[in-house]
């Protein structure tokens, strides 16, 4: 029997399963399978860390490895989700028109596909950080709430970008440029002290602030628990409203293609 996410919601709740099968299909017929997601990310972090430790004259390589590894891993999730969402409705046009699956289904599937990939890419990095003593179980535990808030922020932004991108196709061409500029102008691969007064650019960047909240909790155990707890219900409400709005516009979205 097909289940619904909400009453009056025609979207089957199997998007979480099809999103997972997509991660498995990426590495079909390979010996390591999904392990390649985490392994490739870990190798990239090791290579970048080995080079940039000298470029930025890093004294504490263990801490910098964690700083870089967490930053790169989270940014991969942020950029991948937003970039895919900018053209998700165009990419799934024929599937929406020729099946019972609505645009909201494909949006949820894409977001959770990116989330599954993020979990698998982050796991090896976290294991290494635990081994070298940069992170510990307590910091991982207290970073859960900032991580949930991060996901909700990306869900909201991705939903808005998906809707705008369905209406205005030029957005899908602009998003990669914007993401690249945000990445280069944010202290993700380098410490914020290196930016000097230019740090104000990142200070008001919601993507970087969300990333930094998780990274600070993981590495330093720094978390403003009251702010995070107050932010959580607000983000949940906004995320719910975004999803309901996508549901209501499902027929109009198909006409925007």
C-alpha positions as CSV (number, residue, x, y, z in Angstrom):
1,X,0.0,0.0,0.0
2,X,1.3,3.4,-0.9
3,X,1.7,5.8,2.0
4,X,1.4,9.6,2.0
5,X,3.7,12.1,3.8
6,X,0.8,14.4,4.6
7,X,-3.0,14.2,4.0
8,X,-3.7,15.5,0.4
9,X,-0.1,14.8,-0.4
10,X,0.1,12.6,-3.6
11,X,3.8,12.0,-3.0
12,X,4.7,8.4,-2.1
13,X,7.0,8.2,0.9
14,X,9.6,6.1,-0.8
15,X,11.9,9.0,-1.8
16,X,14.2,8.1,1.2
17,X,14.6,4.6,-0.3
18,X,15.1,5.7,-3.9
19,X,17.6,8.3,-2.7
20,X,19.6,5.5,-1.0
21,X,19.5,3.2,-4.0
22,X,20.9,6.1,-6.1
23,X,24.0,6.2,-3.8
24,X,24.4,2.4,-4.3
25,X,23.9,2.6,-8.1
26,X,26.8,5.1,-8.4
27,X,29.4,2.4,-7.6
28,X,27.7,-0.7,-8.9
29,X,30.1,-3.5,-9.9
30,X,32.9,-2.0,-7.8
31,X,34.4,-4.0,-4.9
32,X,34.3,-1.2,-2.3
33,X,30.8,0.1,-3.3
34,X,29.7,3.1,-1.3
35,X,32.9,3.1,0.6
36,X,34.4,5.0,-2.3
37,X,32.3,8.1,-1.3
38,X,34.1,8.4,2.0
39,X,37.4,7.2,0.8
40,X,37.6,9.7,-2.1
41,X,36.7,12.5,0.3
42,X,39.3,11.4,2.8
43,X,42.0,11.2,0.2
44,X,41.1,14.7,-1.1
45,X,41.3,16.1,2.4
46,X,44.7,14.4,3.0
47,X,46.1,15.8,-0.3
48,X,44.8,19.3,0.3
49,X,45.9,19.3,3.9
50,X,49.4,18.2,2.9
51,X,49.7,21.1,0.5
52,X,47.9,23.9,2.2
53,X,49.6,23.4,5.5
54,X,52.7,25.0,3.9
55,X,50.8,27.6,2.0
56,X,49.1,28.9,5.1
57,X,52.1,28.2,7.4
58,X,50.1,26.0,9.7
59,X,51.8,25.1,13.0
60,X,49.3,22.6,14.4
61,X,48.7,20.2,11.5
62,X,46.3,17.9,13.4
63,X,43.9,20.7,14.2
64,X,44.2,22.1,10.6
65,X,43.4,18.6,9.2
66,X,40.2,18.5,11.2
67,X,39.4,22.2,10.3
68,X,39.9,21.5,6.6
69,X,38.3,18.1,6.6
70,X,35.1,19.2,8.2
71,X,34.9,22.4,6.2
72,X,35.4,20.6,2.8
73,X,33.0,17.8,3.7
74,X,30.2,20.1,4.8
75,X,30.8,22.5,1.9
76,X,30.5,19.5,-0.5
77,X,27.0,18.8,0.9
78,X,26.0,22.5,0.8
79,X,27.2,23.1,-2.7
80,X,26.0,19.7,-4.1
81,X,22.5,20.1,-2.7
82,X,22.0,23.7,-3.8
83,X,23.5,23.1,-7.2
84,X,21.3,20.1,-7.9
85,X,18.2,21.8,-6.6
86,X,18.6,24.7,-9.0
87,X,17.7,22.5,-12.0
88,X,15.9,19.6,-10.3
89,X,12.5,20.3,-11.7
90,X,13.8,20.7,-15.2
91,X,15.9,17.5,-14.9
92,X,12.8,15.5,-13.8
93,X,10.3,17.1,-16.2
94,X,9.5,13.9,-18.2
95,X,9.3,11.8,-15.1
96,X,6.8,14.2,-13.5
97,X,4.7,14.3,-16.6
98,X,4.6,10.6,-17.3
99,X,4.3,9.1,-13.9
100,X,2.4,9.6,-10.6
101,X,5.5,11.2,-9.0
102,X,5.2,14.9,-8.4
103,X,7.9,17.6,-8.4
104,X,8.0,17.5,-4.6
105,X,8.9,13.8,-4.7
106,X,12.0,14.5,-6.8
107,X,13.0,17.4,-4.7
108,X,12.9,15.3,-1.5
109,X,14.7,12.5,-3.3
110,X,17.5,14.8,-4.4
111,X,17.9,16.5,-1.0
112,X,18.2,13.1,0.8
113,X,20.5,11.7,-1.8
114,X,22.9,14.5,-1.1
115,X,22.4,13.9,2.7
116,X,23.2,10.2,2.4
117,X,26.3,11.1,0.4
118,X,27.3,13.6,3.1
119,X,27.0,11.0,5.8
120,X,29.1,8.5,3.9
121,X,31.8,11.1,3.1
122,X,31.9,12.5,6.7
123,X,32.2,9.1,8.5
124,X,35.8,8.4,7.5
125,X,36.9,11.9,8.4
126,X,35.2,11.7,11.8
127,X,36.9,8.3,12.5
128,X,40.3,9.8,11.7
129,X,39.6,12.8,13.9
130,X,38.7,10.5,16.7
131,X,41.9,8.5,16.2
132,X,44.2,11.5,16.2
133,X,42.4,13.1,19.1
134,X,41.1,16.3,17.4
135,X,37.5,15.3,18.1
136,X,35.9,13.2,20.8
137,X,32.5,11.6,21.3
138,X,31.3,14.6,23.4
139,X,32.0,17.2,20.7
140,X,30.3,14.9,18.1
141,X,27.2,14.7,20.4
142,X,26.9,18.4,21.0
143,X,27.3,19.1,17.3
144,X,24.1,17.3,16.5
145,X,21.8,20.3,17.0
146,X,23.9,22.6,14.8
147,X,24.1,19.9,12.2
148,X,20.3,19.6,12.2
149,X,20.0,23.4,11.8
150,X,22.5,23.3,9.0
151,X,20.4,20.7,7.2
152,X,17.2,22.7,7.6
153,X,18.9,25.9,6.4
154,X,20.0,24.0,3.2
155,X,16.6,22.5,2.8
156,X,15.0,25.9,2.9
157,X,17.5,27.5,0.5
158,X,17.3,24.6,-1.8
159,X,13.5,24.7,-1.9
160,X,13.5,28.4,-2.7
161,X,16.2,28.0,-5.4
162,X,14.4,25.0,-6.9
163,X,11.2,27.1,-7.3
164,X,12.9,30.1,-8.7
165,X,15.0,27.9,-11.0
166,X,11.9,26.3,-12.4
167,X,10.5,29.7,-13.3
168,X,13.8,31.3,-14.4
169,X,16.1,28.9,-16.1
170,X,19.1,31.3,-16.0
171,X,19.4,30.7,-12.3
172,X,20.9,27.2,-12.8
173,X,23.8,28.9,-14.8
174,X,24.3,31.5,-12.1
175,X,24.3,29.3,-9.0
176,X,27.7,27.6,-9.7
177,X,29.3,31.0,-10.0
178,X,27.8,32.3,-6.8
179,X,28.8,29.1,-4.9
180,X,32.3,29.4,-6.2
181,X,32.6,33.0,-5.0
182,X,31.2,32.1,-1.6
183,X,33.7,29.3,-1.2
184,X,36.7,31.4,-2.2
185,X,35.6,34.3,0.0
186,X,34.9,32.2,3.1
187,X,37.4,30.8,5.6
188,X,36.7,27.2,4.8
189,X,40.2,26.1,3.8
190,X,42.0,28.8,5.8
191,X,41.6,30.4,9.2
192,X,39.4,33.4,9.5
193,X,42.3,35.4,10.9
194,X,43.9,35.3,7.5
195,X,41.1,37.5,6.1
196,X,41.6,40.4,8.5
197,X,39.0,43.0,8.1
198,X,37.5,41.2,5.1
199,X,36.1,38.6,7.5
200,X,33.0,40.8,7.7
201,X,32.1,39.3,4.2
202,X,31.7,35.9,5.7
203,X,30.3,37.0,9.0
204,X,26.9,37.7,7.4
205,X,27.1,34.7,5.0
206,X,24.4,32.3,6.2
207,X,26.0,29.3,4.4
208,X,29.4,29.9,6.1
209,X,27.8,30.6,9.5
210,X,25.9,27.4,9.4
211,X,29.0,25.5,8.4
212,X,31.1,27.2,11.1
213,X,28.6,26.4,13.8
214,X,29.0,22.7,13.2
215,X,32.8,22.9,12.8
216,X,33.3,24.9,16.0
217,X,31.1,22.4,17.9
218,X,33.0,19.4,16.5
219,X,36.6,20.8,17.0
220,X,36.3,23.1,19.9
221,X,33.1,22.1,21.7
222,X,31.9,25.7,21.2
223,X,28.1,26.0,20.9
224,X,25.6,28.6,21.8
225,X,23.0,26.0,22.9
226,X,20.3,28.6,23.6
227,X,20.6,30.1,20.2
228,X,20.6,26.7,18.5
229,X,17.6,25.5,20.4
230,X,15.6,28.7,19.6
231,X,16.6,28.5,16.0
232,X,15.6,24.8,15.6
233,X,11.8,25.2,15.8
234,X,11.8,28.3,13.6
235,X,13.8,26.4,10.9
236,X,11.4,23.4,11.2
237,X,8.4,25.7,10.6
238,X,9.9,27.5,7.6
239,X,11.0,24.1,6.1
240,X,7.5,22.8,6.5
241,X,6.1,25.9,4.8
242,X,8.5,25.6,1.9
243,X,7.6,22.0,1.4
244,X,3.8,22.7,1.6
245,X,4.3,25.5,-0.9
246,X,6.0,23.2,-3.4
247,X,3.1,20.8,-3.0
248,X,0.6,23.5,-3.7
249,X,2.4,24.6,-6.8
250,X,3.0,21.1,-8.2
251,X,0.8,21.6,-11.3
252,X,2.0,25.1,-11.9
253,X,5.6,23.9,-11.6
254,X,5.0,21.5,-14.5
255,X,3.7,24.4,-16.6
256,X,6.9,26.4,-15.9
257,X,9.1,23.9,-17.6
